[in-house]
């Protein structure tokens, strides 16, 4: 194992919570540090949503790479923005489903 484990940031739609948990488990068991979106729920204010978005972008900044959890190839607007942000920051971006 290297001196510091790889850090991967998971991105994807909130509708894929189960798939993100599975990806998190698989990566963690492989020795990877996993960070991902917080489960915000439907009762958030616009300010809270903005805060969660900003925190998630910082998680992307911390990561060595991004893994987009996208069953069926689905990528929503928020995830598309995260992909653009990650690529602009020079982070490699991979997908669970092309």
The 8 nearest C-alpha neighbors of each residue, nearest first, counted from 0:
[[1, 2, 4, 3, 30, 5, 31, 29],
 [2, 0, 3, 4, 5, 30, 31, 6],
 [3, 1, 4, 0, 5, 30, 31, 6],
 [4, 2, 1, 5, 0, 6, 32, 31],
 [5, 3, 31, 1, 6, 32, 30, 2],
 [4, 6, 31, 32, 63, 3, 7, 30],
 [5, 7, 32, 62, 63, 33, 31, 4],
 [8, 6, 33, 64, 62, 65, 63, 32],
 [9, 7, 34, 65, 35, 62, 59, 33],
 [10, 8, 35, 66, 67, 65, 34, 7],
 [11, 9, 67, 68, 66, 35, 78, 8],
 [12, 10, 68, 78, 67, 69, 13, 9],
 [11, 13, 14, 15, 75, 78, 74, 10],
 [12, 14, 15, 16, 11, 38, 36, 39],
 [13, 15, 12, 16, 17, 11, 18, 19],
 [16, 14, 18, 13, 17, 12, 19, 11],
 [15, 17, 19, 18, 13, 14, 20, 12],
 [18, 16, 20, 19, 15, 21, 14, 22],
 [17, 19, 21, 15, 20, 16, 22, 68],
 [20, 18, 22, 16, 21, 17, 23, 15],
 [19, 21, 23, 17, 18, 22, 24, 16],
 [20, 22, 18, 24, 19, 23, 25, 17],
 [23, 21, 19, 25, 24, 20, 26, 18],
 [24, 22, 20, 26, 21, 25, 27, 19],
 [23, 25, 21, 27, 22, 26, 28, 20],
 [24, 26, 22, 28, 27, 23, 21, 29],
 [27, 25, 29, 23, 31, 28, 24, 22],
 [28, 26, 31, 30, 24, 29, 25, 23],
 [27, 29, 25, 30, 26, 24, 31, 23],
 [28, 30, 26, 27, 31, 25, 24, 32],
 [31, 29, 27, 28, 4, 26, 32, 5],
 [30, 32, 27, 5, 26, 4, 29, 6],
 [33, 31, 6, 27, 5, 7, 4, 30],
 [32, 34, 7, 6, 8, 31, 23, 27],
 [35, 33, 8, 9, 7, 58, 32, 36],
 [36, 34, 9, 8, 10, 37, 33, 55],
 [35, 37, 55, 38, 10, 9, 34, 51],
 [38, 36, 39, 35, 51, 55, 54, 13],
 [37, 39, 40, 36, 13, 16, 51, 35],
 [38, 40, 37, 41, 43, 48, 51, 42],
 [39, 41, 42, 38, 43, 13, 37, 48],
 [40, 42, 43, 39, 44, 38, 48, 13],
 [43, 41, 40, 44, 39, 47, 45, 48],
 [44, 42, 41, 47, 48, 45, 40, 39],
 [43, 45, 47, 46, 48, 42, 49, 41],
 [44, 46, 48, 47, 49, 43, 50, 42],
 [45, 47, 49, 44, 48, 50, 43, 51],
 [46, 48, 50, 44, 49, 45, 43, 51],
 [49, 47, 45, 51, 50, 46, 52, 44],
 [48, 50, 52, 46, 47, 51, 45, 53],
 [49, 51, 47, 53, 52, 48, 54, 46],
 [52, 50, 54, 48, 53, 49, 55, 47],
 [53, 51, 49, 55, 50, 54, 48, 56],
 [52, 54, 50, 56, 55, 51, 49, 57],
 [55, 53, 57, 51, 56, 52, 50, 58],
 [54, 56, 58, 52, 57, 53, 36, 51],
 [55, 57, 59, 53, 58, 54, 52, 60],
 [58, 56, 60, 54, 59, 55, 61, 53],
 [57, 59, 55, 61, 60, 56, 62, 54],
 [58, 60, 56, 62, 57, 61, 8, 55],
 [59, 61, 57, 58, 62, 56, 88, 85],
 [62, 60, 58, 59, 57, 63, 6, 8],
 [63, 61, 6, 59, 7, 64, 60, 8],
 [62, 64, 6, 7, 5, 90, 61, 65],
 [63, 65, 91, 7, 90, 62, 92, 8],
 [66, 64, 92, 8, 7, 9, 91, 93],
 [67, 65, 93, 9, 94, 92, 8, 10],
 [66, 68, 94, 10, 11, 9, 69, 93],
 [67, 69, 11, 95, 10, 94, 19, 66],
 [68, 70, 73, 72, 96, 67, 95, 11],
 [71, 69, 72, 96, 73, 68, 95, 15],
 [70, 72, 73, 69, 96, 97, 74, 95],
 [71, 73, 69, 70, 96, 97, 74, 95],
 [74, 72, 69, 71, 70, 75, 12, 96],
 [75, 73, 78, 79, 69, 72, 76, 11],
 [76, 74, 78, 77, 79, 73, 12, 11],
 [75, 77, 79, 78, 80, 74, 81, 12],
 [78, 76, 80, 79, 75, 81, 12, 74],
 [77, 79, 81, 80, 75, 11, 76, 74],
 [78, 80, 76, 82, 77, 81, 75, 74],
 [81, 79, 83, 77, 78, 82, 84, 76],
 [80, 82, 78, 84, 79, 83, 85, 77],
 [83, 81, 79, 85, 80, 84, 86, 78],
 [84, 82, 80, 86, 81, 85, 87, 79],
 [83, 85, 81, 87, 82, 86, 80, 88],
 [86, 84, 88, 82, 90, 87, 83, 81],
 [85, 87, 89, 83, 88, 90, 84, 82],
 [86, 88, 84, 89, 85, 83, 90, 82],
 [89, 87, 85, 86, 90, 84, 60, 83],
 [90, 88, 86, 87, 85, 91, 84, 64],
 [89, 91, 85, 64, 86, 88, 92, 63],
 [92, 90, 64, 65, 89, 93, 86, 85],
 [93, 91, 65, 66, 64, 90, 94, 86],
 [92, 94, 66, 67, 65, 91, 95, 64],
 [95, 93, 67, 96, 66, 68, 97, 69],
 [94, 96, 68, 69, 67, 97, 93, 70],
 [97, 95, 94, 72, 70, 69, 71, 68],
 [96, 72, 94, 95, 71, 69, 70, 93]]
